[in-house]
Amino acid sequence: MNTIGAALTSVSPGEVIIELPFREDLTQQHGYLHAAIVMAIVDSACGYAAYSLMPVDTAVLTVEYKVNFLAPAAGRRLVAHGRVTKPGRTLTVTTGDVFAETDAGPKPVATMLATMMTVSGREVSG
C-alpha cells in the first residue's frame, strides 16, 4: 500500500476503509486509475476487515474474489470499504465497494465479493 500511496483510514471489527489519492502515474492509457490498483485497495480492505475478526496468532490470505467495475476510476480520491459478510473459523466471506470522490459527490467504481482464509502463524511463506 505504501508503494501506491494508499492509507488505512478506519478500522473497526469486521470493517476497514482504505483511501487512495488519485495519481496520474497509476493510470492506464485513458487516464483512469488502473483496474489493478482499484483491485489492490479493495482486496486489502476486504482482507483487513476479515483479519480484524481473526485470532491474534493468525494471518490472512485471499483465496478468491470477483470484481465488477461499475464506472471508470476517476476523481480526487478513491475510497475502498471492506466488510465481513460471514465470518468463519477457516474461511471468511467479505464484500467491498470502491467509490471515487468527485465534484458531483461519491461515484461507485467497483464492487467485490471475496473469500479470505485464516492461516495459522503470523508469517506466511511460499
C-alpha positions in Angstrom: 0.0 0.0 0.0 2.9 2.3 0.6 4.1 1.9 -3.0 0.8 3.2 -4.4 0.2 5.8 -1.6 -2.9 4.1 -0.1 -3.7 4.5 3.6 -5.7 2.6 6.1 -8.0 5.3 7.4 -10.6 3.4 9.5 -10.6 0.1 11.3 -13.4 -1.4 13.3 -14.3 -5.1 13.9 -15.3 -6.5 10.5 -14.9 -3.2 8.6 -12.0 -1.4 7.1 -11.6 1.7 4.9 -8.6 2.4 2.7 -8.2 5.6 0.8 -6.0 6.5 -2.2 -5.5 9.9 -3.6 -5.7 9.9 -7.4 -2.3 9.8 -9.0 -1.6 10.1 -12.7 1.3 7.7 -12.5 -1.2 4.9 -11.6 -3.4 5.5 -14.6 -4.0 3.4 -17.7 -4.0 4.7 -21.3 -7.3 6.6 -21.0 -6.3 8.5 -17.9 -8.4 6.4 -15.4 -6.9 4.8 -12.3 -5.7 1.3 -13.5 -8.1 -1.6 -12.6 -5.2 -3.4 -10.8 -4.8 -0.5 -8.4 -8.6 -0.4 -7.8 -8.5 -4.2 -7.1 -5.5 -3.8 -4.8 -7.1 -1.3 -2.5 -10.5 -3.2 -2.3 -8.8 -6.6 -1.8 -6.7 -5.1 1.0 -9.8 -3.5 2.6 -11.6 -6.9 2.5 -8.6 -8.8 3.8 -8.0 -6.4 6.7 -11.7 -6.5 7.5 -11.5 -10.3 7.8 -8.2 -10.1 9.7 -9.8 -7.8 12.3 -12.0 -10.7 13.4 -9.3 -13.4 13.3 -7.3 -14.7 16.3 -4.1 -12.8 17.2 -1.8 -15.7 16.2 -3.1 -16.0 12.7 -2.6 -14.4 9.3 -5.0 -13.8 6.3 -4.8 -14.8 2.7 -7.2 -14.1 -0.2 -8.3 -17.3 -1.7 -10.7 -15.9 -4.3 -12.5 -12.8 -5.5 -14.8 -11.4 -8.1 -14.8 -7.7 -9.0 -17.4 -5.8 -11.0 -16.2 -2.5 -12.4 -19.1 -0.1 -12.4 -17.5 3.1 -13.8 -14.1 4.4 -14.8 -12.0 5.2 -11.7 -11.5 9.0 -11.8 -11.8 11.6 -9.1 -9.8 13.3 -6.3 -9.6 10.2 -4.2 -10.7 6.6 -4.2 -12.2 5.1 -1.1 -12.4 1.3 -0.6 -14.7 0.0 2.1 -14.3 -3.7 3.1 -16.8 -5.5 5.3 -17.2 -9.1 6.6 -20.4 -10.7 5.4 -19.9 -14.1 7.0 -17.0 -14.8 9.4 -15.7 -18.3 9.8 -13.0 -20.3 11.5 -11.2 -21.1 8.3 -13.0 -19.1 5.5 -14.4 -15.6 5.8 -16.7 -14.1 3.1 -16.3 -10.4 2.6 -17.7 -7.6 0.4 -16.0 -4.4 -0.7 -17.0 -1.3 -2.6 -14.9 1.4 -4.1 -16.1 5.0 -4.6 -14.5 7.9 -6.3 -14.8 11.3 -4.7 -15.8 13.7 -7.4 -17.1 17.3 -7.6 -20.6 15.8 -8.1 -20.3 13.6 -5.0 -19.3 9.9 -4.5 -19.4 7.8 -7.6 -19.5 3.9 -7.3 -16.5 2.5 -9.2 -16.2 -1.2 -8.3 -17.7 -3.9 -6.1 -16.0 -7.0 -4.8 -17.0 -10.4 -3.3 -14.1 -12.1 -1.7 -13.2 -15.1 0.4 -10.4 -14.9 2.9 -8.6 -17.7 4.6 -7.3 -17.8 8.2 -3.7 -19.1 8.2 -2.0 -20.4 11.4 1.0 -18.4 12.4 1.7 -14.7 11.7 4.2 -15.3 8.9 3.2 -17.0 5.7 5.8 -18.3 3.4 5.6 -19.8 -0.1 
